[in-house]
Amino acid sequence: MKILVVEDSKITRKMEIKILKQLGFNNILEADDGEDAIGKLLSDNEIELIISDWNMPKKDGYELLVWVRANEKCRHLPFIMATAQSEKKQTAKATKAGVSSFVSKPFSPDELQQVINNTFADSSGEASLNIPAYEPRTTPSGKLHLRAAHIQITDHLTLGVLKDQIAKERMTPQHFELETQCMSGWNPVQKALEEGEVDAAFILAPIAMDSFSGDFPIRLILFAHKNGSISVKQAQKEKAKSVSLKDSFKGKSFYLPHILSVHHMLSSMFLKELGLNPGMAGNKDVDMFFEIVPPVKMPEFLAGNPTAGGFTVAEPLGTKSIAGGSGELLFLSGELWEYHPCCVVVVREELIDKHPEAIQEFTNLLVESGQFITKYPEKAAEIGIDFLDPDKKLGLNVAVLKNVLKEPQGIKTDDLFPSIADLDRIQQYMFKEMGVGSPIDVNKFVDIRFAQKACAKYAHSRHQSVFHDIRKLVKNVLNRETNKDSTNKVRLDREGKYLIFSLCDQEYGIGIESVMEIIHMIPFHSIPQSPPFIKGVINLRDQVIPVMDLRLRFNKEEIEYNDRTCIIILEQSLHGEKSKSGIIVDTVSEVLSIMANDIEDVPSFGVDENASCLLGMAKIDQTIKILIDAHRLLRGEELNLPIEELIT
């Protein structure tokens, strides 16, 4: 099947094409706007499906849809609108014009596959806005089976702490059993909530209000947090330091997690005050382009992408980007709007009607979990690692999360009481100033009863939000730029525990999370035509593990192995699969906790060949310990060896 993909953003178009190829679709035609798409539709008779963005220059996706449905040659073609314009009023408009289906950006392969399947299965050829039937579930013991959706951000840590405390039997719900579902982004969360796949969701307030405007039966029972987001710009190279902040953003993309978000609102305020005219592609006179990107992908998309200017997102993703060196701090959301709402806890209305005692208990325990985070940020950070990054794909560490939780102007979880006035402020600004969303009766949307009881004993810690002078914030940010003020977030991703070992009288450290075990030397089998530093493979408990001599890897003198020589067995992830490799070292000495303040970057002179696998230089007790990145050390391209083939 030939598919026409219409998308003005080159990086987004590449991402969508990659997803289509993962699904087995290889016959793909590209167009960079609606006008280009019309030319291709008129000249190509083999196109069988159109997947189009909404916001584009020259001719947008809606205009393209109208043209397609009016053109005799193309009117029969299935048309999927792949867009960040996921507001209910926009979907209704496109449905009336004859769109076949919607997929909200950013989307996953599974989401797109399901939409394509549904598009061709639907004989009517029109998108459906029907609300599926929903019925709460109970467990065999008669408790409510409460399924709660969330994504991988610190904003949802109260749910993670609650889950942890239940597992450790420190909290024992009498009326519900909790099941948490971690999802890839906001669109799956909204879809799961609206279709009854989950009973509750931690979700962006503007998305929840938009669902309510579409008559979906949900109610807000609690704020998930206050503050907690960060705005980051791309780290500049030395030669670009003289470029003004405003000019460094012109013509660039700026990533947002959703068009219906406080991130969109605060970013617009800041960038406009800076003198820019930000907006979605296709809007008139826009000089900086908002793009919708999955939160977990933002640090990756920012790093080394010359078309990216920055992003605003929930923590810890911004701090992770700064710690890794790809981003620099612009501002914390609390610097502009102190104690602002962002994510909220919503539940299905049917749940409130049939299980009010369970909802009250759920609210009570979330409030207690918020207090726990405030009192014990270190313990909460440890809980957060497993909850937010269970598959270790984000590369989070305790130091990054602890920094986020202890940031004075960062996330707050000690006051989760919903503010109707703040929610109304968000929707009024977004609707009147940005043309986004549809105003609702917030008093009907918020069911305040449960929070009133749950927060009663913490009324003394209630915080009113404060909107600070945007001009003063911009001035502070520009002062930070001028003074090259570094933040305490730099190199946090390198803070942690390291296994210390020696080579040629020099001490090295490797992250303890990569170390599986340490063994004495055992016989190994050589591999023909492998580099000298690959000593072969060993059989360790029926596992074939490749082994390298780290002395030879670093071009050091080879020595005879002795009774102190060790093999450190490391585990890494390649293509989503865990695998083990071994490194031979002279001796292993200890495990050290190394703080970010003790780490300096690797000097650029004299270490070009090996610098790519070095994390930094740790200064400990008048000595220097060279820190090694296990993943980069063992990557096949670094070794000039297809190491993946040896370990699979």
C-alpha positions in Angstrom: 0.0 0.0 0.0 1.3 3.4 -1.0 1.0 6.0 1.8 1.2 9.7 1.4 2.7 11.3 4.6 2.1 15.1 4.7 4.2 16.8 7.4 6.1 20.1 7.3 8.5 19.3 10.2 11.4 17.3 8.7 12.3 15.6 12.0 8.7 14.7 12.7 8.2 13.4 9.2 11.3 11.2 9.6 10.0 9.9 12.9 6.6 9.1 11.4 8.1 7.3 8.4 10.3 5.3 10.7 7.2 4.2 12.7 5.5 3.2 9.4 8.5 1.2 8.4 8.5 -0.5 11.8 4.9 -1.5 11.0 5.9 -3.0 7.6 4.8 -0.1 5.4 7.7 0.7 3.0 6.0 2.3 0.0 5.9 5.9 1.4 5.5 9.2 -0.5 6.4 12.4 1.3 4.9 15.9 1.1 6.0 18.9 3.2 2.7 20.8 3.2 -0.9 20.6 1.8 0.0 22.3 -1.5 2.8 19.8 -2.1 0.4 17.0 -1.2 -2.2 18.1 -3.8 0.5 18.0 -6.5 1.4 14.4 -5.6 -2.2 13.3 -5.4 -2.9 14.6 -8.9 0.2 13.0 -10.4 0.2 9.6 -8.6 -2.7 7.2 -9.1 -1.4 4.5 -6.6 -1.8 6.4 -3.3 -4.2 4.4 -1.0 -3.9 6.3 2.3 -3.2 9.9 3.4 -1.7 10.6 6.8 -1.5 14.4 7.3 -0.5 16.9 9.9 -2.9 19.8 10.6 -0.7 22.9 11.1 1.3 23.5 8.0 2.3 26.5 5.8 0.8 27.3 2.4 -2.1 24.8 2.9 -2.8 23.2 6.2 -4.2 19.7 6.9 -7.8 20.8 7.2 -7.7 22.6 3.9 -6.1 19.6 2.3 -8.9 17.4 3.8 -11.6 19.7 2.3 -9.8 19.6 -1.1 -9.6 15.8 -1.0 -13.2 15.3 -0.2 -14.2 17.7 -3.0 -12.0 16.2 -5.7 -13.5 13.3 -7.7 -10.2 11.5 -8.1 -9.3 11.5 -4.4 -12.5 11.8 -2.4 -12.6 8.0 -1.7 -9.1 7.9 -0.1 -8.9 7.2 3.7 -7.6 10.3 5.4 -6.0 10.1 8.9 -5.3 13.4 10.6 -2.1 13.0 12.6 -2.0 16.2 14.6 -1.3 18.0 17.8 -4.7 19.8 17.2 -6.4 17.2 19.5 -8.9 19.5 21.0 -12.5 18.3 20.9 -13.7 21.3 18.9 -11.0 20.6 16.3 -11.8 16.9 16.0 -15.5 17.8 15.6 -14.6 20.2 12.8 -12.5 17.7 10.9 -15.1 14.9 11.4 -17.7 17.1 9.8 -15.3 17.7 6.8 -15.0 13.9 6.3 -11.8 12.8 8.1 -11.6 9.0 8.4 -9.6 8.8 11.7 -7.4 10.7 14.0 -4.1 9.9 15.6 -2.8 12.5 18.1 0.8 13.5 17.9 3.1 12.3 19.2 2.0 8.7 18.6 3.6 5.3 19.1 3.7 2.4 16.6 0.9 0.6 18.4 -1.3 3.7 18.3 -0.8 4.2 14.6 -1.3 0.5 13.8 -4.6 0.5 15.7 -5.8 3.7 13.9 -4.9 2.3 10.5 -6.7 -1.0 11.3 -9.8 0.9 12.4 -9.7 3.2 9.4 -9.9 0.3 6.9 -12.3 -1.7 9.1 -14.8 1.2 9.3 -17.1 0.9 6.3 -18.6 4.4 6.9 -15.2 6.1 6.3 -15.9 8.6 9.0 -14.3 9.1 12.4 -16.5 8.2 15.4 -16.7 10.2 18.6 -18.9 7.8 20.5 -18.2 7.2 24.1 -17.7 3.4 24.9 -19.6 1.8 27.7 -17.8 1.8 31.0 -18.4 -0.3 34.2 -16.2 -0.2 37.3 -14.6 -3.5 38.2 -14.3 -5.2 41.6 -11.9 -7.8 42.9 -13.0 -11.2 44.3 -12.8 -9.7 47.8 -15.3 -7.0 46.8 -12.9 -4.1 46.7 -12.7 -1.7 43.8 -10.1 -2.7 41.2 -8.7 0.8 40.7 -6.6 1.2 37.5 -4.7 4.5 37.4 -2.7 5.7 34.4 0.4 7.9 34.5 3.6 8.7 32.4 7.3 8.9 33.3 7.5 12.3 35.0 8.1 13.4 38.6 4.6 15.0 38.6 3.2 11.6 39.1 5.4 10.5 41.9 2.6 10.6 44.6 1.1 7.6 42.8 4.5 5.8 42.8 5.0 6.5 46.5 1.4 5.2 47.2 2.1 2.1 45.2 5.4 1.5 47.1 3.8 2.1 50.5 1.0 -0.4 49.7 3.6 -3.0 48.5 5.5 -2.6 51.8 2.2 -2.8 53.8 2.8 0.7 55.2 -0.6 1.7 53.7 -3.4 -0.8 53.6 -6.4 0.3 51.5 -9.7 -1.1 52.8 -11.8 -0.2 49.8 -9.6 -0.6 46.7 -6.7 -2.5 45.1 -4.4 -0.4 43.1 -3.0 -1.2 39.6 -0.8 1.5 37.9 -0.3 1.7 34.2 2.7 3.6 32.8 2.0 4.9 29.4 4.2 6.4 26.6 2.6 9.8 26.5 -0.5 12.0 27.0 -2.6 10.7 24.1 -2.6 7.1 25.4 -3.6 8.4 28.9 -6.5 10.4 27.5 -7.7 7.6 25.3 -7.5 5.0 28.0 -9.4 7.3 30.4 -12.1 8.1 27.8 -12.5 4.6 26.6 -12.7 3.1 30.2 -9.5 1.2 30.0 -8.5 2.9 33.2 -10.6 4.3 36.1 -8.3 7.2 37.0 -5.5 9.2 35.5 -2.8 11.6 36.4 -3.2 14.0 33.4 -2.5 17.5 32.3 -5.3 19.8 33.6 -6.1 21.4 30.2 -6.4 17.9 28.6 -8.8 16.8 31.3 -10.8 20.0 30.9 -11.0 19.5 27.2 -12.3 15.9 27.7 -14.9 17.3 30.1 -15.9 19.8 27.4 -16.6 16.9 25.1 -19.1 15.4 27.6 -16.8 12.7 28.9 -17.9 11.8 32.4 -14.8 12.6 34.4 -14.2 14.6 37.6 -11.2 16.2 39.1 -10.7 15.1 42.7 -7.1 16.4 43.5 -4.1 18.2 42.1 -1.2 15.8 41.4 1.4 18.4 42.4 2.2 22.1 42.0 5.1 23.6 40.1 7.5 21.0 38.8 8.2 21.9 35.2 11.3 23.4 33.6 12.2 25.3 30.4 15.5 24.3 28.8 17.4 25.7 25.8 19.9 23.9 23.7 23.4 24.1 25.1 25.5 26.5 22.9 28.9 25.8 21.5 31.6 28.3 22.3 31.4 30.0 18.9 27.7 30.6 19.4 28.0 32.2 22.8 27.8 35.7 21.3 24.4 35.1 19.8 21.6 36.8 21.7 19.0 34.5 23.4 16.2 35.9 21.2 18.2 35.2 18.0 19.3 31.8 19.2 15.6 30.8 19.1 14.6 32.4 15.8 13.5 29.9 13.2 14.0 27.0 15.6 11.6 24.4 16.9 10.6 24.5 20.6 9.2 21.2 22.0 6.1 20.9 24.1 4.4 17.8 25.6 0.9 18.8 24.4 -0.8 21.7 22.8 -3.2 21.6 25.8 -0.7 22.1 28.6 0.5 24.7 31.1 3.9 24.2 29.4 2.4 25.7 26.2 0.9 28.6 28.1 4.1 29.5 30.1 6.4 29.0 27.1 4.2 31.4 25.0 4.3 34.0 27.7 8.1 33.9 28.1 9.0 33.7 24.4 6.6 36.6 23.6 8.1 38.8 26.3 11.6 37.9 24.8 10.4 39.5 21.6 9.5 36.4 19.6 6.2 35.3 17.9 6.0 31.6 18.7 3.3 29.4 17.3 2.4 26.2 15.4 3.7 25.9 11.8 1.3 27.5 9.4 0.3 30.3 11.7 0.9 33.8 10.3 4.2 35.6 11.1 5.5 32.8 13.4 9.3 33.0 13.9 9.6 30.1 16.3 7.8 26.8 15.9 6.1 24.8 18.6 6.3 21.0 18.0 4.6 18.3 20.1 7.1 15.7 21.2 6.7 12.8 23.7 8.2 14.1 27.0 10.7 11.2 27.3 12.1 12.0 23.8 12.8 15.7 24.4 16.4 15.3 25.8 17.2 13.0 22.9 15.7 15.3 20.2 17.4 18.4 21.7 20.9 16.9 21.8 22.8 17.7 18.7 19.8 18.8 16.6 20.6 22.2 15.0 16.9 22.9 14.3 16.0 22.6 18.0 15.9 25.6 20.2 14.6 24.1 23.5 11.7 22.6 25.3 9.4 23.0 28.3 8.5 19.8 30.1 7.9 18.2 33.5 10.8 17.1 35.5 13.1 15.2 35.8 13.6 15.3 32.0 14.9 18.9 31.9 17.4 18.3 34.7 18.5 15.1 33.0 19.2 17.1 29.8 21.1 19.8 31.7 23.1 17.2 33.7 24.0 15.4 30.4 25.3 18.6 28.9 22.8 18.9 26.0 20.6 21.6 27.6 21.0 24.7 29.7 18.4 26.1 32.1 16.1 28.8 30.9 13.7 29.0 33.9 11.7 26.8 36.3 7.9 27.1 35.9 7.7 28.2 39.6 9.8 31.2 38.8 7.0 32.5 36.6 3.9 31.1 38.3 4.6 30.0 41.8 2.5 27.1 43.1 0.7 26.7 39.8 -1.3 23.6 38.8 -0.2 21.3 36.0 -1.2 17.6 36.3 -4.4 16.7 38.1 -6.0 13.5 39.3 -9.2 12.7 37.6 -11.6 9.7 37.9 -14.6 8.4 36.0 -17.9 9.9 37.3 -19.4 6.4 37.6 -16.7 5.5 40.1 -17.7 8.4 42.3 -21.3 7.4 42.2 -20.8 3.7 42.9 -17.6 3.7 45.1 -17.3 7.0 46.9 -15.6 5.4 49.9 -12.9 4.0 47.7 -12.4 7.4 46.0 -12.2 9.1 49.4 -9.6 6.6 50.6 -7.6 6.9 47.4 -7.6 10.7 47.8 -6.6 10.4 51.5 -3.6 8.2 50.6 -2.4 10.3 47.8 -2.3 13.3 50.1 -0.3 11.3 52.6 2.1 10.2 49.8 2.6 13.9 48.9 3.5 14.7 52.5 6.0 11.7 52.4 7.7 13.2 49.3 8.0 16.6 51.1 9.4 15.1 54.3 11.7 12.4 52.8 12.9 13.5 49.3 15.8 11.1 49.3 13.6 8.1 50.0 11.1 9.4 47.5 13.9 9.7 44.9 14.8 6.1 45.4 11.2 5.0 45.0 10.9 7.2 41.9 13.8 5.4 40.0 11.9 2.1 39.8 8.5 3.8 39.3 9.4 6.3 36.6 12.1 4.2 34.9 11.4 0.5 35.5 13.1 -0.6 32.3 16.1 1.7 32.8 15.5 3.3 29.4 15.5 6.9 30.6 18.9 6.6 32.4 17.6 8.3 35.6 19.6 8.2 38.8 18.8 9.1 42.4 20.9 12.2 42.3 18.9 13.8 39.5 15.6 12.9 41.1 16.8 14.1 44.6 17.9 17.4 43.1 14.4 17.9 41.4 12.6 17.1 44.6 14.7 19.4 46.8 14.7 22.3 44.3 13.3 25.3 46.3 11.2 26.5 43.3 10.6 23.0 42.0 7.8 20.5 42.4 5.6 20.8 45.5 3.4 17.9 46.8 2.5 19.1 50.3 -0.6 21.0 49.1 -2.7 19.1 46.6 -5.9 20.9 47.3 -7.5 22.0 43.9 -7.8 25.7 43.2 -10.8 26.4 40.9 -9.5 29.9 40.3 -6.2 28.7 39.0 -7.8 26.2 36.7 -10.1 28.9 35.4 -7.0 31.2 34.9 -5.4 28.5 32.7 -8.5 28.0 30.5 -9.3 31.7 30.1 -5.7 32.6 29.1 -5.4 29.7 26.7 -8.8 30.3 25.1 -8.7 34.1 24.9 -5.0 34.7 24.3 -3.9 31.6 22.4 -7.1 30.3 20.8 -6.8 26.9 22.4 -9.3 24.8 24.2 -13.0 25.4 25.1 -14.0 27.0 28.4 -16.0 24.8 30.8 -17.8 25.3 34.1 -14.9 24.5 36.4 -17.1 24.2 39.4 -19.0 21.3 37.8 -15.7 19.7 36.7 -14.1 19.7 40.1 -15.6 17.5 42.8 -14.1 19.2 45.9 -15.6 16.9 48.5 -12.8 14.4 48.7 -10.0 16.9 48.8 -11.7 18.8 51.6 -11.6 15.8 53.9 -8.2 14.5 52.8 -6.5 17.9 53.1 -8.2 19.2 56.2 -5.4 18.4 58.7 -2.8 20.0 56.3 -4.7 23.3 55.9 -1.8 25.2 57.5 0.4 24.3 54.6 -2.0 25.6 51.9 -0.3 27.8 49.3 -1.9 30.4 47.1 -0.4 30.7 43.7 1.5 33.8 42.8 2.0 35.0 39.2 5.3 36.8 39.0 6.2 39.7 36.7 7.1 38.1 33.4 9.4 41.1 32.6 11.4 40.5 35.7 11.8 36.8 34.9 13.1 37.5 31.4 15.5 40.0 32.9 16.7 37.3 35.4 17.2 34.8 32.6 19.2 37.3 30.5 21.4 38.0 33.5 22.0 34.3 33.9 23.0 34.2 30.2 25.4 37.2 30.6 27.0 35.9 33.7 27.2 32.4 32.4 25.7 31.3 35.7 26.0 27.5 36.0 23.4 25.6 37.9 23.7 22.8 40.4 22.2 20.4 37.9 25.3 20.1 35.8 26.9 16.6 35.9 24.1 15.2 38.2 23.7 12.3 35.8 27.2 11.2 36.7 26.7 11.3 40.5 26.4 7.9 42.1 28.1 4.8 43.3 31.2 3.5 41.4 33.2 0.3 41.5 36.8 1.4 41.7 39.5 -0.7 39.9 43.1 -0.3 38.8 45.0 -0.4 35.6 48.7 0.4 35.4 48.6 2.2 38.8 45.7 4.4 37.6 42.3 4.1 39.4 39.1 4.0 37.3 35.4 3.9 38.3 32.5 2.3 36.6 28.8 2.8 37.6 27.8 0.1 40.1 24.4 -0.2 38.4 26.1 -1.8 35.3 28.1 -4.3 37.5 26.6 -7.7 37.8 29.4 -9.5 39.6 33.2 -9.8 39.9 35.0 -13.1 39.3 38.5 -14.4 39.3 40.2 -15.3 36.0 38.8 -18.4 34.3 39.7 -20.0 30.9 38.4 -18.3 27.8 38.1 -19.3 24.2 39.7 -17.1 21.6 37.7 -15.6 18.6 39.4 -15.6 15.2 40.0 -12.2 13.5 39.0 -10.2 16.6 41.0 -7.2 17.8 43.9 -7.9 20.2 42.0 -6.5 23.2 39.1 -9.0 22.7 40.5 -12.0 24.6 37.6 -14.3 23.7 34.5 -15.7 25.4 34.0 -17.4 28.7 31.3 -19.9 29.7 29.8 -18.5 33.0 27.0 -20.7 34.3 26.0 -21.7 30.7 26.2 -18.2 29.5 28.6 -17.3 26.7 30.1 -13.9 27.6 32.7 -11.9 25.5 35.7 -10.6 27.4 38.0 -7.7 26.7 41.3 -6.8 28.3 40.9 -3.2 29.4 44.7 -2.6 29.4 44.9 -3.5 25.7 41.7 -1.6 25.0 43.4 1.6 26.4 46.7 0.8 24.5 48.5 0.0 27.7 51.3 -2.6 28.2 50.0 -6.2 28.5 51.0 -8.1 31.6 50.7 -11.7 32.9 47.5 -12.3 34.8 47.9 -13.0 38.5 45.8 -13.9 41.6 44.6 -10.3 41.8 43.4 -10.0 38.2 39.6 -9.9 37.9 36.9 -10.0 35.4 34.1 -7.5 36.0 30.9 -8.8 34.5 28.8 -5.9 33.1 25.3 -5.8 31.9 24.1 -3.5 29.2 21.0 -3.1 27.0 21.4 -3.5 23.2 18.3 -3.1 21.0 16.1 -3.6 24.0 17.8 -6.8 25.0 19.9 -7.2 28.1 23.3 -8.8 27.5 26.5 -9.3 29.5 30.2 -8.6 28.7 33.4 -8.9 30.8 36.3 -6.6 31.2 39.7 -7.7 32.6 41.3 -5.4 35.1 44.4 -5.5 37.3 42.5 -5.4 40.6 39.3 -4.2 42.2 39.4 -2.1 45.4 36.1 -0.6 46.7 32.8 1.0 46.0 32.7 4.8 46.3 29.8 7.3 46.4 31.0 10.1 44.1 29.2 13.5 44.2 28.6 15.7 41.1 30.7 18.5 42.7 33.7 16.2 42.7 33.5 15.4 39.0 35.1 17.4 36.2 34.8 17.0 32.5 37.5 15.0 30.7 40.3 17.3 29.2 40.1 17.5 25.4 43.8 17.2 24.8 45.7 13.9 24.5 42.7 11.6 25.0 40.9 11.7 21.7 41.0 8.0 21.1 39.4 6.9 24.3 37.5 10.1 25.5 34.2 8.8 24.0 33.9 6.2 26.7 35.0 8.5 29.6 32.4 10.2 31.8 34.7 12.5 33.7 37.5 12.9 36.3 36.6 12.5 40.0 38.8 14.3 42.5 38.8 12.2 45.7 41.2 12.7 48.6 44.0 14.3 46.5 43.7 11.5 43.9 42.0 11.4 40.4 39.7 8.5 39.4 38.8 8.3 35.8 35.1 7.5 35.4 34.0 5.2 32.5 30.7 4.9 30.8 30.0 1.1 30.6 27.5 1.4 27.7 29.8 3.4 25.5 32.8 1.3 26.4 31.1 -1.8 25.1 29.3 -0.5 22.1 30.2 -2.3 18.9 31.0 0.8 16.9 33.5 1.9 19.6 35.3 -1.4 19.4 35.2 -1.6 15.6 33.7 -5.1 16.3 30.2 -6.4 15.8 30.0 -7.2 19.6 26.2 -7.6 19.3 26.7 -10.7 17.2 29.0 -12.2 19.9 26.5 -11.8 22.7 23.3 -12.9 21.0 
